[in-house]
Every structure is written in structure tokens, then in C-alpha cells.
Amino acid sequence: MPWGYTLGEKDFYPTPAWVTELLLDRFPPPAGRIVEPCAGAGAIVGELVRRGHGVWANEIGDGYRDSLVSLIGEHNVSIGDWYDVDRVPDGCTSLITNPPFSLLPDFAVHCLSMGLEYVALIMPIGVLFSEERAGFNRKYRPSGMINLVHRPWPNVRDVSWFVWEAGKEPMPMFSA
Ligand SMILES: C[S@@+](CC[C@H](N)C(=O)[O-])C[C@H]1O[C@@H](n2cnc3c(N)ncnc32)[C@H](O)[C@@H]1O
């Protein structure tokens, strides 16, 4: 646990629908399919499908397979470790997820290394602090953020959507 966060069982914290809706309203993704790299039971996937997006989902826990298949069909579901995925299917332009916080920032770096046009991740705002995390923030400065002041999970504090959009300037931000 590089950052010392202790979350739920295997970091399974399903994302409430309003959190995904907020993202899609404020930062609409471009045309094309969306990757959910650690989809859990499909809380984000379900909202994306409901809004008409095509989705390709990966998840490490085989127990979530049936739930994901029921949302997007077998050929759009992959069960495995996200670190073993080095390219996403053709037609995918975006990635949206709430990642396992215990694997940050590496998990985020892997998401940002796929050459996609749009990446949105829920992360603790602690990524912006301390010398080690400031290094991540300097290299991968987001173009937009949504601070989730109405906390999605009672025992998890201060999380934001971090959004990277191709062609948009990184947010002006300094760490000292
Ligand atoms: C915080 S939960 C969020 C689930 C889903 N993204 C959502 O928003 O409802 C994180 C998920 O990451 C999965 N996970 C943890 N490590 C993973 C890995 N290395 N590769 C893929 N999925 C992983 C967990 O099983 C869990 O379902």
C-alpha cells in the first residue's frame, strides 16, 4: 500500500450513480467506446450504458463477471489484472474509472499510458500533496477536476474526479 490507504475488501467501493452522472455532465467524453479497467460489479458501466455509451470492461475479480456480462455482453468483458493489459480494443477513445486506491499512483499511470483521448479517474486529493505524489502531479497534471464535496463513501474523505482531455491545457497548479 504505497500511500497507506486502507479501504474496503479488495478496494471494492462501488461508485454511486450521481458521481458518474456529474462527470458525464461536466466533462462529456468524445465519441467512441469507453474503457472501464477495474469495473467491479459495473456501477460505472451501468451508468455509461444508460447514457448510450459503448463500453469495454476489465475486472480482476471473476465473481463480477456475470454482472458485467449482463450489462455489456460477454465479448466486451475481460477478467484479469489491469497491469497485464497493454492495449485496449480498437474504437476505444476514453477511460473512466474509480480505481483501487491502494494501487495508486501506478494504476493511474497505467491508465494514462494507453494513448486515449480522455481519461477520468476518481482519486484522493492526497495525490496533489507530498513530494512523492507531487511528482505524479507534475508529470500528469489534469486538465479538469470535480471535487466531490458530497462524499460518495462515508469512510473515504476528500476525493475528486481528475480528468485529462487531449488538446486541453493542464490546469494551472503549483506545488511548493
Ligand atoms: C474502488 S472499486 C471500484 C469498482 C468500479 N470501478 C466502480 O466504480 O464501481 C475498485 C475495483 O478494482 C478492482 N481491482 C483491484 N485491483 C485490480 C487490478 N489489478 N486489475 C483490475 N481490477 C482491479 C477491485 O476488484 C474492485 O472491483
PDBQT file of the ligand as one rigid body, heavy atoms in Angstrom, charges set to zero:
ROOT
HETATM    1  C1  LIG A 201     -12.997   1.079  -5.813  1.00  0.00    +0.000 C 
HETATM    2  S1  LIG A 201     -13.586  -0.389  -6.628  1.00  0.00    +0.000 S 
HETATM    3  C2  LIG A 201     -14.499   0.368  -7.931  1.00  0.00    +0.000 C 
HETATM    4  C3  LIG A 201     -15.223  -0.550  -8.856  1.00  0.00    +0.000 C 
HETATM    5  C4  LIG A 201     -15.854   0.160 -10.060  1.00  0.00    +0.000 C 
HETATM    6  N1  LIG A 201     -14.827   0.820 -10.859  1.00  0.00    +0.000 N 
HETATM    7  C5  LIG A 201     -16.869   1.186  -9.608  1.00  0.00    +0.000 C 
HETATM    8  O1  LIG A 201     -16.599   2.374  -9.783  1.00  0.00    +0.000 OA
HETATM    9  O2  LIG A 201     -17.902   0.791  -9.063  1.00  0.00    +0.000 OA
HETATM   10  C6  LIG A 201     -12.047  -0.972  -7.376  1.00  0.00    +0.000 C 
HETATM   11  C7  LIG A 201     -12.138  -2.250  -8.178  1.00  0.00    +0.000 C 
HETATM   12  O3  LIG A 201     -10.843  -2.536  -8.683  1.00  0.00    +0.000 OA
HETATM   13  C8  LIG A 201     -10.687  -3.933  -8.770  1.00  0.00    +0.000 C 
HETATM   14  N2  LIG A 201      -9.244  -4.205  -8.893  1.00  0.00    +0.000 N 
HETATM   15  C9  LIG A 201      -8.312  -4.172  -7.897  1.00  0.00    +0.000 A 
HETATM   16  N3  LIG A 201      -7.093  -4.421  -8.403  1.00  0.00    +0.000 NA
HETATM   17  C10 LIG A 201      -7.247  -4.612  -9.744  1.00  0.00    +0.000 A 
HETATM   18  C11 LIG A 201      -6.355  -4.903 -10.813  1.00  0.00    +0.000 A 
HETATM   19  N4  LIG A 201      -5.035  -5.041 -10.597  1.00  0.00    +0.000 N 
HETATM   20  N5  LIG A 201      -6.846  -5.030 -12.066  1.00  0.00    +0.000 NA
HETATM   21  C12 LIG A 201      -8.169  -4.888 -12.295  1.00  0.00    +0.000 A 
HETATM   22  N6  LIG A 201      -9.085  -4.615 -11.330  1.00  0.00    +0.000 NA
HETATM   23  C13 LIG A 201      -8.619  -4.471 -10.061  1.00  0.00    +0.000 A 
HETATM   24  C14 LIG A 201     -11.363  -4.433  -7.490  1.00  0.00    +0.000 C 
HETATM   25  O4  LIG A 201     -11.702  -5.803  -7.575  1.00  0.00    +0.000 OA
HETATM   26  C15 LIG A 201     -12.591  -3.502  -7.421  1.00  0.00    +0.000 C 
HETATM   27  O5  LIG A 201     -13.680  -4.066  -8.096  1.00  0.00    +0.000 OA
ENDROOT
TORSDOF 0
